[in-house]
Amino acid sequence: MSAMTYTIAALVITGAACTASLATSQNDASASEALVCELRLTETNRQVTIAAEAKARQAMRGTYELNIDQRSAAGRSTIRQGGEFDLKAGERSTLGQASFSGRARDFNAELTVKANGQTRTCRSAAL
């Protein structure tokens, strides 16, 4: 079975305004957006990887928090990751990542990014 990658949510932070939106992996945000954050899901042979990524048009510092919940017949698992990021202009970086056994439909994820004095949250209801 081949790997399938999906962008499950995107969060865009600009210098003065902020917009949350859904995106596909084929549609990157426009070049005018200062910071783009995405939750990416990869599922291969009942192995699920969720990654929090960011790309900055200009140099930027901030913090992130990634929360992932998995629910299945076997129980519940919660992963919490967070930290600081420092991106150079035009740089894309993985902020946090976690891998699980299971199916994509068993997960919910939330990414909170703080930069330029703003806080925004990107959520996935059911992947």
N, C-alpha and C positions, 0 to 999 in steps of 0.2 A: 504494500500500500504506500502510495507517495505521500509526502508531507504536504499539508494544506495550511497556509498562513492566512489569517484574517486580521484586519484591523478592527477592533471591537469598539473603540471609542477614541475620540481625539479632543484635545483641549487646547485652545489657542489663547495665548496671553500676549497682548501688545502693550506698548508703553503706557497708554492712557485708557484703553478699553479692552474688554475681555469677551470672548465669544466661545461658547461650548458647542461642539457640533460632532456629528458622526461622519466618518470618512471611510473610504476603502483603501486598500494598500496601493491601488493604482493612482489615487488622487491625493497628491501631497498638497499641503496648504500653500497658498500663494506666497510669493517672495516678499510681500510687504509685511507679513506677520513676524513679530519679534521672536516669539517662542512657540513651538508646536510640541505638544506632548501627546503620546499615543499609548494605548494598551494594545499589545499584540498577542494573539493566541496562535500557537502551532500545535496541531494534533497529529500524531503519528502512532499507529498501532497501539491505541489505548494509552498513550503517553501524551500528557498535556503540558505545554510550557507557556507561561504567561510572562510577558516582559513589558516593563514600563520604559518607554523611550522618549527622548527629547531632542529637538533640533532647534538651534538658535540662529537667527539671521545676524544678530549682533552679539558681542560678548555679554554673558549674563551669568549671575550667581543666584542661587536660590536653594530651597529645600524641597524634598518630596517625601510622601508617605504612600506606600503601596499596601493595600489590604486585600487578601484573597481568601475567600471562603469556599470550601468544597463540602458538599453534602451528598451522601450516598447511603445505600442500605447498611454499610458498615459503620456509619457514624458521621462525624463532622470534624473537619480540620481547618484551622485558621493560620495563615501566614501573615506576618506584619513585617514590612521592611521600610526603612527610611534612612535619610541622610541628606547630605549637602551635594550640590552639583555646581560645577564651574565649566561653562561651555564657551568655546571660542566661536567667533563669527563663522557661520556656515557649518559648524560641527554637529554631528548626530552622535548620541551616546545612549547606551542602555543604562538606565538609572538603577533598576532592580529587576530580578528575575527569579522565578520559582518553577519547578517541574513536579508533576504529580502523575501517578497512575490513575486512570479513569477516563471519563468521557467529558467533552467540552460542556455539555449541557448541565453538568453537576457543579459548575463554578459560577461565582459572582465575584467581581473585582471592583476596586475603587482606587483611584489615583488622585492624590491631592498635591498640587504644586503651588509653591509660594515663591514669587519673584517680583521684582519692581514694586514692592509694597502691596501686592494683590494676592489673594488666596482664591483658588478655584478648584472644584472637585469634578472629576470625570467618573461616571459609574456605568457599569454594565449590569443590566437587570438579570439576564440569563444569557450566557454565551452560547 
